[in-house]
Amino acid sequence: MAAPPRLEKITPGNFETAIALKVHPDEDHLVAPVVTSLAEAYVHPDVAWPRLILDGDRIVGFLMAFLGIDFTGDGTGTDTRSGLWRLNIAAGQQGRGYGRFAVRAVAAEIRHRGGTRLTACRHPGEEGPEDLYLGLGFRLTGETSGDQCVGELELTSALTCWTNHMQPGGKRSVRCRCAMPGCVRRPCPRRTRSNC
Ligand SMILES: CC(C)(COP(=O)(O)OP(=O)(O)OC[C@H]1O[C@@H](n2cnc3c(N)ncnc32)[C@H](O)[C@@H]1OP(=O)(O)O)[C@@H](O)C(=O)NCCC(=O)NCCS
């Protein structure tokens, strides 16, 4: 059985390949280039969580999460959120489940840090990746961030259960550790023991 995709930190060794990663040219307006995200990660090191998505030895995508930001930016610290900041799946690698994996991996990281919801902003309408988020259970909050719509995913669903078995770095646990009824202290019903 093929190993699942995994996340890796950006290093001097993979940096050039990382910034060479490109989405389709007609998607360039939907997401910033990887090099821009890495520059932002450099100036926001406390909240930015950039990772490459690898399948075997192939770099197939890039994600960047934000972890614990003052979302409204009003300085009160009353609305701290974590979520998906950037997601770039390489043009030739789209439609193979890597985007879904990336969202689940960020969900796992947020859960690991004690969070219970994942925030993601996206361009509205058909040109944006609406189906990806809706298919994973996101709901629109009615808020906007710049020209993007804000969506949220409660991390208490079956998605959370699955992500506990697919943690970043390929680390997988045999037993489900989520709070989902029926999953505690026994293998997750959504994955076989061998997969976990
Ligand atoms: C959108 C994107 C991240 C999806 O990644 P992906 O690996 O191709 O997606 P997956 O293969 O995991 O697909 C998961 C689901 O998302 C939906 N989806 C995938 N790409 C989509 C797109 N471009 N538009 C709308 N829905 C899409 C599909 O419904 C799919 O469900 P299905 O398997 O039941 O058909 C990727 O196409 C991409 O990087 N696009 C350009 C940049 C971008 O829009 N980034 C997101 C910024 S918020």
The ligand as an ORCA input file, in Angstrom:
! r2SCAN-3c Opt
* xyz 0 1
  C      -8.143     24.391     -4.826
  C      -7.013     23.405     -4.614
  C      -6.266     23.729     -3.357
  C      -7.654     21.998     -4.513
  O      -6.609     21.038     -4.366
  P      -6.738     19.624     -5.075
  O      -5.645     18.776     -4.602
  O      -6.857     19.826     -6.541
  O      -8.145     19.134     -4.505
  P      -8.579     17.647     -4.145
  O      -8.103     16.701     -5.211
  O      -8.183     17.357     -2.746
  O     -10.138     17.766     -4.285
  C     -11.009     17.781     -3.174
  C     -12.352     18.332     -3.591
  O     -12.200     19.721     -3.837
  C     -12.969     20.122     -4.961
  N     -12.057     20.924     -5.780
  C     -10.796     20.649     -6.082
  N     -10.272     21.636     -6.813
  C     -11.232     22.549     -6.978
  C     -11.286     23.795     -7.651
  N     -10.245     24.307     -8.296
  N     -12.430     24.461     -7.615
  C     -13.484     23.955     -6.965
  N     -13.488     22.790     -6.306
  C     -12.383     22.085     -6.325
  C     -13.486     18.896     -5.642
  O     -14.889     18.916     -5.466
  C     -12.906     17.730     -4.884
  O     -13.895     16.859     -4.511
  P     -14.105     15.454     -5.317
  O     -12.843     14.660     -5.089
  O     -15.288     14.869     -4.644
  O     -14.309     15.822     -6.733
  C      -6.039     23.390     -5.837
  O      -6.778     23.149     -7.006
  C      -5.256     24.691     -5.985
  O      -4.158     24.806     -5.469
  N      -5.840     25.656     -6.733
  C      -5.203     26.942     -7.003
  C      -5.007     27.807     -5.793
  C      -6.225     27.924     -4.897
  O      -7.352     28.161     -5.310
  N      -5.946     27.751     -3.605
  C      -6.928     27.855     -2.563
  C      -6.877     29.231     -2.010
  S      -8.065     29.371     -0.702
*
